[in-house]
Amino acid sequence: MLIDKLLFSDRVPGVLKKSLDFQASRHLLISGNIGNADTPGYKASDIDFAGQLREALGSDNQVNMKTTDSKHIGPSDAAINDLQPEVIEEPDAARSNGNNVNMDKEMGKLAENQIMYNAVAQIMTKRGSTLRAAITEFAQQ
């Protein structure tokens, strides 16, 4: 059921593209945090894509209905396309020099972010492969 939604939903291409954009921005941000681990007064920051996406889709513990006509009311794709990375400061305690970068935490976030990026890229590839197979009537590769 979930794979059907991932592969054939009308909104999926936009969400996947935006996810890749956010993951790339988050990678740069985390790398910056790691690079400034010894900079006095530096405050670590992060991006919360999942929260922003939930808000844009209007799915905070609500039941969403699919619109089948342009006159139906529902969340628009413009809400997804207009999403911009919102940088938030990490609440970790600062060391004596005012820096709050936790290297273990940042390395974990970097690894998680890389896994998520690869997963989204694979979903995009699989979606394209499935659609290509359906159109050409050849088996998936």
C-alpha positions in Angstrom: 0.0 0.0 0.0 2.7 2.5 0.9 4.8 1.6 -2.1 1.7 2.4 -4.3 1.5 5.9 -2.8 5.2 6.4 -3.2 5.2 5.4 -6.8 2.0 6.7 -8.2 0.9 9.7 -6.2 0.7 13.0 -8.2 2.5 14.9 -5.5 5.4 12.6 -5.1 7.8 14.0 -7.7 7.6 17.5 -6.2 8.0 16.1 -2.6 11.0 13.9 -3.7 12.7 16.8 -5.5 12.2 19.1 -2.5 13.4 16.4 -0.2 16.7 16.1 -2.2 17.1 19.8 -2.1 16.6 19.9 1.7 18.9 17.0 2.3 21.6 18.7 0.2 21.2 21.9 2.2 21.2 20.0 5.5 24.5 18.2 4.4 26.1 21.6 3.8 24.8 22.9 7.2 26.1 19.9 9.1 29.4 20.0 7.4 29.7 23.7 8.4 28.9 22.7 12.0 31.7 20.1 11.9 34.1 22.5 10.3 33.4 25.0 13.1 33.7 22.6 16.0 36.6 24.5 17.5 35.4 28.1 16.6 34.8 30.0 19.8 31.1 31.2 20.1 29.9 29.1 17.1 26.3 27.8 17.6 25.4 24.5 15.8 22.3 24.6 13.6 20.0 22.2 11.7 17.1 22.0 9.3 13.7 20.3 10.2 12.4 19.2 6.8 9.9 16.7 8.1 8.1 19.2 10.2 8.0 21.8 7.4 6.7 19.1 5.0 4.0 18.0 7.4 2.9 21.6 7.8 2.8 22.2 4.0 0.8 19.1 3.4 -1.5 19.8 6.2 -1.2 16.4 7.7 -0.7 17.2 11.4 -2.8 14.3 12.8 -5.6 15.0 10.3 -7.3 12.8 7.8 -6.5 14.1 4.3 -8.7 13.5 1.3 -7.7 13.4 -2.3 -9.0 16.1 -4.6 -10.3 14.8 -7.9 -11.4 18.1 -9.4 -9.6 21.4 -9.6 -12.5 23.0 -7.7 -12.0 20.8 -4.6 -10.4 22.4 -1.6 -7.1 20.9 -0.4 -3.5 21.6 0.1 -1.9 22.8 -3.1 1.4 21.8 -4.7 2.5 25.4 -4.4 2.8 24.9 -0.6 5.4 22.2 -1.3 7.2 24.2 -4.1 7.5 27.2 -1.9 9.2 25.4 1.0 12.5 26.9 2.0 15.0 25.5 4.5 14.3 26.9 7.9 17.5 26.9 9.9 17.1 26.3 13.6 19.8 26.6 16.3 20.7 23.5 18.2 19.7 23.7 21.9 22.8 21.8 23.1 24.8 23.2 26.1 27.8 25.3 25.2 31.3 24.6 26.2 33.5 27.1 28.0 34.4 28.9 24.7 30.7 29.3 23.8 30.7 26.6 21.1 27.9 24.0 21.3 29.0 21.6 18.5 28.8 18.0 19.6 30.9 16.1 17.1 29.3 12.7 17.8 25.9 14.1 17.3 26.9 15.9 14.1 28.6 12.8 12.6 25.4 10.8 13.4 23.2 13.4 11.7 25.6 13.5 8.7 25.3 9.7 8.3 21.5 9.8 8.8 21.3 12.5 6.2 23.4 10.6 3.7 21.2 7.5 4.1 18.0 9.6 3.6 19.4 11.2 0.5 20.3 7.9 -1.0 16.9 6.4 -0.1 15.1 9.3 -1.8 17.3 9.0 -4.9 16.5 5.3 -5.0 12.8 5.9 -4.7 13.0 8.4 -7.6 14.9 5.9 -9.7 12.5 3.1 -8.9 9.5 5.3 -9.7 11.0 6.2 -13.0 11.8 2.5 -13.7 8.3 1.4 -12.8 6.7 4.1 -15.0 9.0 3.2 -17.9 8.2 -0.5 -17.6 4.4 0.3 -17.6 4.7 2.5 -20.7 7.0 0.2 -22.7 5.5 -3.1 -21.4 9.1 -4.4 -20.7 10.2 -5.8 -17.4 11.8 -3.5 -14.9 15.6 -3.3 -14.7 
